[in-house]
Amino acid sequence: MTSSPAPEESRPADQAPRRDRATRRAALIATLVALPITVAVAGITFAKLSPDSPAAAPSPSATAARPQSTAPVELPAPTLAERPAVVCRALVSQLPDSVRDLRQRPVTSGPEQNAAYGDPALTVACGGSPPVFAKTDEVWTVNKVCWHPVEEADATVLTTVDRETPVRVRIPRDYAQPLQWVAPIADAIVSAVPSAKTAPAGCTP
């Protein structure tokens, strides 16, 4: 009579498929867990290697530099006596490179007595005759300099009335609030142009 196999001999054969299935299941679970991590790491790496997005162009602001011509500005250059010529050269040497956001431009003549800024050009002319005005005319004081204003069709013209040598600044209508534009020029005038012996009424430096 043939004896049946011992239970101990059949047990390993029965458990082998179970171990294979358990192994495959564990491998599948490990793959499913590892896949999101791999995708996340790949995404981070790609983001680091990708070039930065171009920055958005800055929106225009009141302080942004204005586009302007660099061509010389046409200005007359009358002959000055020796003393005014010396004073005007001193003034031009003290003028700022820019007036607010207006950069200095060359002039066609008299760079030792003239200057220009921006486009349309704000101009500075040193020397010449003092302004003629009545006692009732308005006088503005800006940074310790007294100015006589004249309104033209396309500009405000301010001329000093308390300085040994007159200085004339022409501010186009494009630039609102002319007294703000003349302030840095007034600082240079205080440094370079001596005060006159007398000043008109209303001038309170």
HELIX and SHEET records of a PDB file:
HELIX    1   1 PRO A    7  LEU A   49  1                                  43    
HELIX    2   2 GLU A   82  GLN A   94  1                                  13    
HELIX    3   3 PRO A  178  ALA A  192  1                                  15    
SHEET    1   A 8 SER A  98  VAL A  99  0                                        
SHEET    2   A 8 LEU A 102  ARG A 105 -1                                        
SHEET    3   A 8 ASN A 114  TYR A 117 -1                                        
SHEET    4   A 8 LEU A 122  CYS A 126 -1                                        
SHEET    5   A 8 VAL A 167  PRO A 172 -1                                        
SHEET    6   A 8 ALA A 155  THR A 160 -1                                        
SHEET    7   A 8 VAL A 145  GLU A 151 -1                                        
SHEET    8   A 8 TRP A 140  VAL A 142 -1                                        
END                                                                             
